[in-house]
């Protein structure tokens, strides 16, 4: 199916747009509890701990448990069909959540939604790699990851409007119903692409049947272990995805405590910074990376190596600058650089992963980044801030996390030397 004809290119962009819309809806769905937390608390008479369970471990635990089996399924089955089914499941359950009558029913629904969303990112990236040639792959991945930031903007704007005009149940309907429609479009208007069609291997069965090469858990572990650049990309991506997420959790608190703004204003600056600027960075870096690297993954590694350092400089301006303007400008530049290295780091992993094992390898990467970025780093910031003490302690806790990007700069600089020598 894939070729370089204009008609196939148009189809490829349609495929990417559909996958990106699904990713946007997934991003909205993951954050919907944070928007309606207060109305939910009042309606069901919940504690903060129950809200935290609903928005955190109730979703992420099942997601982390399901993602490795999901990667195995992606590598051995028709990916288009698998994603269509799982998107429909979480869309339906999110829609049904609007009619939940008890907290327990809502918690069960969110747990199943977490498991159903697990195949989305590794499956979509695997499909993108087999839909776009290598010299356009960064553009596609950059556009795809811009969807996450776009989802946050949509969540913030639509969520605020819905709560002003309707009740909390409407948010579940808006997050769930479109997902069901997108699942139908994916199933009815797209085809399963040929595995490895744009890679230097013998393509696999387009129907997604079990590939000839072994791809069980041990085989995947051996593949990762035997490729040092691929092995290094796992902690690198955990940091490049975890640091921005940790700052989204705590940036509003930073603006409120250090620059004495209202919570609403702090949310606005955080949303515009990580929503708009990171989306712009992810969207812009794709074509630039394709033009710069020309399919050379070694040259591609220079982008996260350099932009990680630039992000550190911008983060220092944000945290240690004396004025609110310094903080806003620093946040905007930091978020822009995050968009540059976030999507590029995933592109590098796609280049390094064998086509028959992409789903499993991307699942390993996604699980690691979720546990570290979604769980550990925000916790570290809170613990450090408490340990340091004082109103300004949040500055230095965030600075410690931002300085972790220096590790990424070293890893990708090392990766550049290894890959170029090969």
N, C-alpha and C positions, 0 to 999 in steps of 0.2 A: 504493500500500500504506500509507504513513504517514498517520495521522490522529490525532485527539485522543481516540479512544474508549478505554475502559478495557482492552479486549482487546488493542488494538495497543500500549498502554503496557506491558502485561504481556509481550508479545512483544519489545518494545524492550529491556526490562530483561533478558530472557533472552538476547537477542543480545549485549548489553553484557557480561553475565556470562561468556558463552562467549569473547568476544574478550579479556576480562580474564584468564581462565584460560589462554588461549594465551600472553598476554603474561607471565604469571607463570612458565609453563613455559619460555618463551624466556629469561627472566631467570635461572632456575635453570640452564638449559643453558649460557648464556654464562659463568657462574661456576663450573661444575663442575670445571674443571681446577685452579682455585685451591684447592679443597677436597682433591683427591686428588693434589696435586703431589708430596708426599713419597713416597707409595707408588708412583706412576708412575716417579719418579726411581730408586727402588731396583729396581723390576721390570725396567726397560729399560736401567738403567745410564746415565742421562742426566746431562748437565751442566745447570747453572742456565740457561745460554743456550738450550738446547733446550727446557726447560720454558717459558721466557719466550716463545720463538717459538710454542710450541703454544698458550699462553693469550693471547698478544697478537697479533702480526702475522699468524700463521697463520690466525687467525679474522677480525680486523678489516680486513686488507687486502682480502680477497675481499668482505667486507661493504661496504666503501667503494666498491669497483669496481662492485658489482652494484646499489647502491641507486638511482642515477639511472636506469638502464634499468628498474628495478623501478617507479619512480614513473611513468615513461612508460607502462608496461604497465597500471598501476592505473587511469590516466585513460582508457585505450582499450579495456579488456576487463572482463569480469565479475569483480568484485573478490572475491566469495564463492568462486568457483571457483579463482581464482588463489591465494588464501590457503590454501584447502583443500589444494591440490597442494603448495605450498611447505612448509606445516606438516608434511604427511605425509613429505616428503623429509627434512627435518632431523630429524624424530622417528625415522625408520627408520635414518638414518645414525648418529645418536647411540646408538640401540640396538645397531646392528652394531659400534660402537666398543668395546662391552663385550667383544667377542671378537677384538679386534685382536691380532695376533701380533708386529707390528713397529712401531717408532716412526714409520716412513715412512707406513704405512697409516693410523695414527692422525692424522698431520698432514694427509694428503690428505682424510680424512673431515671433520676440523674446518674445513678450508678450504671445502669444499662446503657444510657447515652454515652457515658465515658468509654465503655468497652466498644460500642458501635462506631465511635469516632476514631478509634485507634488506627484503622487501615487508611484513613484519608490521606495524610501527608506522605507516608512512604509509598502508597499506591499511586498517588498523583505524580510524585517525582519520578517513579519508575515509568509511568506512561509518558510524561514529558520527555524523558531521555530517549524514548523510542518514537517520538513524534517529531522532534526537531533535530536537525543535523548538529554536529559538534560546534560548528561555527556560529550557530544561532542559539545554542543551549543556554548560555548565560543570560541572554535577553529574556528567554522564556522563564527561567527560574527567578530572575529579578522581578518580572511582572507578577509571577505567582506569589512571591513573598511580600510584595507590596500590598497584596490583599489582606494580610493580617493587620497591618497598620490601618488600612481603609476600614476594616471591620470595627476597629476600636473607635474611629471617628463616627461611623454610622451608629454604633451602639450608644455612644455618649449623646449624640444629638437626638436620635429617634427615641431612645429610652427616656430622656428628660421630657420630651413632648408627650409621650404616651402616659407617663405618670401624672402629667399636668392635666390631661384630658380624660384619661380612662383609669382603670385599676391595674394591679400587678398582673392579672391574667392575660391582658392584651400583649404584654411583652413576650410571653411564651408563644402566643399565636404568631406574632411577627417573626420570631426566631425559628419556628417549626414548619409552618405551612410552605414557605418558599423552598425549603430543603426537599420536601416531597416532590414538588414540581421539577426541581433540578435533577433529582434522581431519575424521574421519568424521561427527561430530556437526554440524560447521559445514556440511558439504556436504549432509547429509540432512535437517536440521531447520530451515534458514534459507533465506531468499530474498535475491536481490540487490535492494537498495532503489533507488528512483528517484533519480537524481542531481539535486541541487538542489531537492529537494521542499520544503524549508523555507527556501529562499533566494528573494530577489526577482529570479529569472530564470525563463526558460522551462525547465521540467525536461527532462532528456535521457532517452534511451532507457534503460529499466530493465534491459534485457538487457546493457547495458554496451558497445554498439556504438560505433564511432568518432563522437565528437560533431561537430556542425556547425562549432563554433568551432575554429580552429587551436590545437593544444596541443603542437607540437613544441618542441624545446629552445630555439629562438630566440624562439618565442611566449611560452614560460614566462619566459625571461630578460627580455623586454620587459615582461611583466606585473609582475614584481618591480621592475624599474627604474622603472617609471612610478608605482608606489605607494610613496611614501616611508615610510609606517608599516610596510608589509610588508617593505621593504628593511631598515629598522632592526631589525625583529624577528629577522632572521637572526643578527647578532652578539649581540643581547640574549639570545636563547635559548641560543646557544653558551656564554654566560657563566652563565646561570641553571641550565643543566644541567651545565656543566663544573666549576663551583666545588664543588658538593656531591660530585660523583664524585671530584675530586681530593682532597677531604678524607677520603673513605672510604678512599682508598689509603694516606694518611699519618697518619690519626688514631691508629691503634694505635701507630705509632712515636712519636707525640707523647706518649701516655700512658706508654709504657715509658721514654722518655728523660727526660721532664720530671718525671713524678710517680712514677717508679720502681715501676710495677706489673708484674705478670707479663704475658707475651704473651697468655695465656688471658684474663686480666682485661681487658686492653686490647681484645681482640677482642670481648669481651662488651659493653663500654660502647659501642664503635663500632657493633656490630650492633644493640643496643637503640636507640641514638640515631638512626642513619640508617634502620634498619629500621622500628622501631615508631613513633617520633615523626614521621618524614617521611611514613609511611603515614597517620597520623592527620591531619596537615596537609593532605595531598592529598584525603583523603576528606571532611574537614569543609569545606574552602574551596569545593567545588563548589556545594552548596546556598546558602551565604552569598553567593557571587559571583552566582548567578542572581537571588537576591532583591535584591541591591544594584544590579546593572546592568540588569535587566529587558531583556536583549538589546541594550543599548547598549554597543558595544565601546569607546567612548571612556571611559565610566565604569569599565569593566572594567580599563583600563590603570592606574587608580589603585592597584589591589591589588598588583601587582608593584612599583610605584614605592615604595609605603610599606613593604611587607614586606622589600624589599631592604635598606632602611635599618635596620629592626629586626633583620635577620639580621646586619648588620655589628656592631651593638651587642652582640648575643649572642655573636658570634664573638670579639670583643675580651675579653668576660668569660671565655670558654673558654680563650683563649690566654694572657692576661696576668693572670688571677686567680691569687692566691698558693696556693690549695689545690686538692686533687683535687675537692672538692665543687663549687668554682667551675667547674672544667673540665667536670664532668658536667652541671651545671645549664645552663651555657652551650651545651654540645653539644646538649642536649635542646631548648632554645629555638631554637637555630640550625637544627636539623633540622626543627622544626615550621614555621618561617618558610620554609624551603626547599620544603616541601610546598605551602605557600600560593602561592609565586611560580612554582614549576616547572610545575604543571599549568595554572595560569592563563595563563602565557605561551604555551603551546601552544594554548589555547582562543582567544586573541587572533589567532594566526596562522590558525586555522581560519576565524574570522569574516572575515578579510581576504582569504583566498585564494578565487578563483573556483571554484565546484564542479567545473567541467570540468578544472581544473588542480591540484586539491588534492593528488592523489597525487604529482605531480612537485614541487610546491612544498614539501610536507612532506618529500619525499626530499632535496631540497637542504638544508633546515634540519637534518634528521637527519644527513646526511653532515658538514655543518659542525660540528655539536655533537659528533659522534663523533671527528672529527679533532682538534678543539681540546680538548674536555673529556676524551676518552679517551686522547689522545696528548700534546698540548702541555702542558697545565696540570700534570699530575703530574710531567712532566719538569722544568718550570720550578721546581717546589718543590724537587726534588732538587738541581738546579744551584745554586739560591739558598742552600740549606742548606749545601752544600759550600763555597760561596764565603764565606759568613759565618763558618762554622767554630764549633766548640764544641758542647757538649751541648744548650744552649738555642737553637741556631740554627734548629731546626725551628719554634720559635714564630714567628719573624719571617718565615720563608719562607711559612708558612701565612697569616700576617696580610696579607702582600702580596696573596695570591690572594683572600682574603676581601674586601679593599678594592676589588677589581674590581667588586663588586656595586654600588658607587656609580655606575659607568658605566650599569648597568641602571636604577638609579633615575632618572638623568637622561634616558635614552632613553624610558622609559615615561612620565615626566612630560611630556616633549616630545610624545610620541605622544598623550597625553590632550588637550593643547591643540589639536593638529592635528585630531584626530577630532571633538572637541566643536565646533570651529569649522565643520567640514564638515556 
